[in-house]
Amino acid sequence: MIKKCLFPVAGYGTRFLPATKAMPKEILPVLDKPLVQYGVEEAVEAGLKDICFVTGRGKRAIEDHFDVSYELEHQIEGTGKERMLDGIRNLISQCTFSYTRQINMRGLGDAILTGRTIVGDSPFAVVLADDLCFGETAGVLAQMVKLYNQFRCSIVAIEEVPHDQVSSYGVIDGEALSDRLIRVTDMVEKPSPEEAPSNLAIIGRYILTPDIFDIIENTEPGKNGEVQITDALLRQAKEGCVIAYKFEGRRFDCGSVSGFVDATNYCFEKYKAKG
């Protein structure tokens, strides 16, 4: 069974400067919760309660968020504000949190490899917190865990994007197994629209088998001099099997200002609907 979920959170969040100059982008709030808490809640819903963070300099606020703040709790003890901490208290009581640092920013592949010491030799999920996802009947990770239990191979979440936006994503091609499942045969990191094999873009949800670590170790830096997880996954697909899954739900790119605003509006409408 999958029990661990890895959060690569070492990036600088430069698309949100100056807001992220002194605050991790993963702590940016959508309504009253930081992005990273939404991601951890999604992992817990999927049964993944061993939460692993690959952090970097200036990310201490993430560790503090998933810890008890005795001074704050003392100040609001016995007031109506206590219930506002129910969600994060619940996560803290359910989960274990582990941290390691990515010393140099060398791409997502390198960040995942850095997490090897806390993930170990087991299949695991990866969540990129600035991709905020809402499932329809179940969260995206819960959907993917169910698929992993069937296929026992690496799985990537995908969605269709406009062709003029493919250069912002890893893009896959492959053999359709069903309306929502594709066996990956090709994968390209941030191709031009002319080079893209499709408009099926990988989003920030993965389930990876532990052999991916050895593959990443032997993967040369690719585009922008970074170790690309797409290059490692393509090799894994050619040597074994990688499944791409068109998930059921909505995804917001909260690494961009427009996506962040869209996510905030979406969550506010849901908040108003609850009364």
C-alpha positions as CSV (number, residue, x, y, z in Angstrom):
1,M,0.0,0.0,0.0
2,I,1.1,3.6,-0.6
3,K,1.5,5.5,2.6
4,K,3.9,8.3,1.8
5,C,3.3,11.5,-0.1
6,L,6.2,13.7,-1.2
7,F,5.9,17.5,-1.5
8,P,8.7,19.2,-3.3
9,V,8.5,22.8,-1.8
10,A,12.1,24.1,-2.3
11,G,11.3,26.4,-5.3
12,Y,11.6,30.2,-5.1
13,G,8.1,31.0,-6.4
14,T,9.5,33.8,-8.6
15,R,6.2,34.1,-10.5
16,F,4.7,35.6,-7.3
17,L,7.4,38.1,-6.4
18,P,7.5,40.2,-4.3
19,A,4.9,38.3,-2.3
20,T,7.2,35.3,-2.1
21,K,10.4,37.2,-1.3
22,A,10.1,36.3,2.4
23,M,7.1,33.9,2.4
24,P,7.0,30.4,0.7
25,K,4.6,30.3,-2.2
26,E,3.1,27.2,-0.7
27,I,1.9,29.3,2.3
28,L,-0.1,31.7,0.1
29,P,-3.7,31.4,1.3
30,V,-6.6,30.5,-0.9
31,L,-9.4,32.0,1.4
32,D,-8.3,30.9,4.9
33,K,-6.0,28.0,4.1
34,P,-2.5,27.9,2.6
35,L,-2.0,26.0,-0.6
36,V,0.1,23.3,1.0
37,Q,-2.6,22.5,3.5
38,Y,-5.1,21.7,0.7
39,G,-2.5,19.4,-0.7
40,V,-1.9,17.6,2.6
41,E,-5.7,17.2,3.0
42,E,-5.9,15.6,-0.4
43,A,-3.2,13.2,0.5
44,V,-4.9,12.2,3.8
45,E,-8.2,11.7,2.0
46,A,-6.3,9.2,-0.2
47,G,-4.9,7.4,2.9
48,L,-1.4,8.9,2.7
49,K,-0.5,10.1,6.2
50,D,3.3,10.0,6.0
51,I,3.9,13.5,4.7
52,C,7.5,14.2,3.4
53,F,8.7,17.6,2.4
54,V,11.7,18.5,0.3
55,T,12.4,22.0,1.5
56,G,14.9,24.8,0.9
57,R,16.2,28.0,2.4
58,G,13.4,30.3,3.6
59,K,10.8,27.6,3.9
60,R,10.6,27.4,7.7
61,A,7.0,28.7,7.7
62,I,5.9,25.3,6.2
63,E,7.3,23.4,9.2
64,D,5.8,25.9,11.6
65,H,2.4,25.6,10.0
66,F,2.3,21.8,10.6
67,D,3.2,22.2,14.2
68,V,1.5,23.3,17.4
69,S,1.7,27.1,18.1
70,Y,1.4,27.1,21.9
71,E,1.4,30.9,22.2
72,L,-1.4,31.3,19.6
73,E,-3.4,28.5,21.1
74,H,-3.1,30.0,24.6
75,Q,-4.3,33.4,23.3
76,I,-7.5,32.0,21.6
77,E,-8.2,29.3,24.2
78,G,-11.9,29.3,25.2
79,T,-12.9,31.7,22.4
80,G,-14.9,31.0,19.2
81,K,-11.7,31.3,17.2
82,E,-10.5,27.9,18.5
83,R,-12.6,26.1,16.0
84,M,-10.7,27.9,13.2
85,L,-7.8,25.6,14.0
86,D,-9.8,22.4,13.9
87,G,-8.6,21.5,10.3
88,I,-4.9,21.9,10.9
89,R,-5.1,20.3,14.4
90,N,-6.7,17.3,12.7
91,L,-3.9,17.0,10.2
92,I,-1.2,17.3,12.8
93,S,-2.8,14.5,14.9
94,Q,-3.2,12.2,11.9
95,C,0.0,12.7,10.1
96,T,3.7,12.3,10.5
97,F,5.8,15.0,8.9
98,S,9.4,14.6,7.7
99,Y,11.7,17.1,6.1
100,T,14.9,17.2,4.1
101,R,16.6,20.0,2.1
102,Q,17.3,20.4,-1.6
103,I,20.6,22.3,-1.5
104,N,20.7,23.3,-5.1
105,M,17.6,24.0,-7.3
106,R,18.3,21.5,-10.1
107,G,14.7,20.7,-11.2
108,L,11.8,18.5,-10.1
109,G,13.7,15.3,-10.9
110,D,16.5,16.3,-8.5
111,A,13.9,17.4,-5.9
112,I,12.2,14.0,-6.0
113,L,15.6,12.2,-5.8
114,T,16.5,14.4,-2.7
115,G,13.4,12.9,-1.1
116,R,14.7,9.4,-1.4
117,T,16.1,9.4,2.2
118,I,12.7,10.1,3.7
119,V,10.6,8.1,1.2
120,G,12.6,4.9,1.2
121,D,12.1,1.9,-1.0
122,S,8.3,2.1,-1.4
123,P,5.9,3.4,-4.0
124,F,4.9,7.0,-3.1
125,A,2.8,9.9,-4.3
126,V,4.1,13.4,-5.3
127,V,2.0,16.6,-5.0
128,L,3.0,19.9,-6.4
129,A,1.1,22.2,-4.0
130,D,0.7,25.1,-6.5
131,D,-1.5,22.8,-8.6
132,L,-4.7,23.1,-6.5
133,C,-7.0,20.2,-7.4
134,F,-10.6,19.4,-6.5
135,G,-12.0,16.0,-7.4
136,E,-15.6,15.4,-8.3
137,T,-16.6,12.3,-6.2
138,A,-13.1,11.7,-4.8
139,G,-9.8,13.7,-4.6
140,V,-7.4,13.3,-7.5
141,L,-4.9,11.4,-5.4
142,A,-7.6,9.1,-4.1
143,Q,-8.5,8.3,-7.8
144,M,-4.9,7.7,-8.6
145,V,-4.2,5.4,-5.6
146,K,-7.2,3.3,-6.7
147,L,-5.6,3.0,-10.2
148,Y,-2.2,2.1,-8.7
149,N,-3.7,-0.8,-6.8
150,Q,-4.9,-2.1,-10.2
151,F,-1.9,-1.4,-12.4
152,R,1.1,-1.4,-9.9
153,C,3.1,1.1,-12.0
154,S,3.9,4.8,-12.1
155,I,0.9,7.0,-12.8
156,V,0.8,10.7,-13.9
157,A,-2.3,12.9,-13.9
158,I,-3.0,14.7,-17.1
159,E,-5.4,17.2,-18.6
160,E,-6.0,18.7,-22.0
161,V,-4.6,22.2,-22.4
162,P,-4.8,24.7,-25.3
163,H,-2.1,24.0,-27.9
164,D,-0.6,27.4,-27.4
165,Q,0.1,26.5,-23.7
166,V,1.9,23.2,-24.1
167,S,5.3,24.9,-23.8
168,S,4.6,25.3,-20.1
169,Y,4.1,21.6,-19.4
170,G,5.4,18.1,-19.8
171,V,3.3,16.6,-22.6
172,I,2.6,12.9,-23.2
173,D,1.5,10.7,-26.1
174,G,0.5,7.0,-25.9
175,E,-1.9,4.2,-26.5
176,A,-5.4,4.7,-25.2
177,L,-6.5,2.0,-22.8
178,S,-9.9,3.6,-22.1
179,D,-11.5,7.1,-22.2
180,R,-9.4,8.2,-19.2
181,L,-6.3,5.9,-19.3
182,I,-3.3,6.1,-21.7
183,R,-0.2,3.9,-21.7
184,V,2.6,6.4,-22.2
185,T,4.9,5.9,-25.2
186,D,6.3,9.5,-25.4
187,M,6.9,12.4,-23.1
188,V,8.4,15.7,-23.8
189,E,9.2,18.5,-21.4
190,K,7.9,22.0,-22.4
191,P,7.8,21.4,-26.2
192,S,6.9,24.1,-28.7
193,P,3.4,23.7,-30.1
194,E,5.0,22.4,-33.3
195,E,7.0,19.8,-31.4
196,A,4.3,18.7,-29.0
197,P,3.1,15.1,-29.5
198,S,-0.4,16.0,-28.1
199,N,-2.1,18.6,-25.9
200,L,-2.2,16.2,-22.9
201,A,-0.3,18.0,-20.2
202,I,1.1,16.4,-17.0
203,I,-0.1,18.3,-13.9
204,G,1.3,18.2,-10.3
205,R,0.1,14.7,-9.2
206,Y,2.2,11.6,-9.6
207,I,2.4,8.1,-8.1
208,L,5.9,6.7,-8.6
209,T,7.4,3.3,-8.0
210,P,10.7,3.3,-6.1
211,D,12.8,2.3,-9.1
212,I,12.4,5.9,-10.4
213,F,15.2,6.9,-8.0
214,D,17.8,4.9,-9.8
215,I,16.5,6.1,-13.1
216,I,16.7,9.8,-12.0
217,E,20.3,9.2,-10.7
218,N,21.3,8.1,-14.3
219,T,19.3,10.9,-16.0
220,E,21.4,13.7,-17.5
221,P,20.2,17.3,-17.0
222,G,17.8,18.3,-19.8
223,K,16.0,21.6,-20.6
224,N,17.4,24.6,-18.7
225,G,20.1,22.4,-17.2
226,E,17.6,20.8,-14.8
227,V,17.0,17.1,-14.1
228,Q,13.6,16.6,-15.6
229,I,11.2,14.0,-14.1
230,T,9.7,13.7,-17.6
231,D,13.0,12.3,-18.9
232,A,13.1,9.7,-16.1
233,L,9.5,8.8,-16.6
234,L,10.0,8.3,-20.3
235,R,12.7,5.9,-19.7
236,Q,10.6,4.1,-17.1
237,A,7.7,4.0,-19.7
238,K,10.0,2.4,-22.3
239,E,11.5,-0.2,-19.9
240,G,8.2,-1.0,-18.2
241,C,4.9,0.9,-17.9
242,V,3.7,4.4,-17.0
243,I,0.0,5.2,-17.1
244,A,-1.4,8.7,-17.8
245,Y,-4.8,9.4,-16.2
246,K,-7.3,12.1,-17.2
247,F,-8.5,12.8,-13.7
248,E,-12.1,13.7,-12.8
249,G,-12.2,17.2,-11.3
250,R,-10.9,20.8,-11.5
251,R,-7.3,21.9,-11.4
252,F,-6.0,25.5,-10.9
253,D,-2.5,26.6,-11.6
254,C,-1.9,28.7,-8.5
255,G,1.7,29.3,-9.5
256,S,0.3,32.0,-11.8
257,V,-1.6,35.1,-10.7
258,S,-4.6,34.4,-13.0
259,G,-4.9,30.8,-11.8
260,F,-4.6,31.8,-8.2
261,V,-7.4,34.4,-8.6
262,D,-9.6,31.7,-10.4
263,A,-9.0,29.3,-7.5
264,T,-9.8,31.9,-4.9
265,N,-13.1,32.8,-6.7
266,Y,-14.0,29.1,-7.1
267,C,-13.4,28.4,-3.4
268,F,-15.3,31.5,-2.4
269,E,-18.3,30.4,-4.4
270,K,-18.2,27.0,-2.6
271,Y,-17.9,28.9,0.7
272,K,-20.9,31.0,0.0
273,A,-22.9,27.9,-1.1
274,K,-22.3,26.4,2.3
275,G,-23.9,29.4,4.0
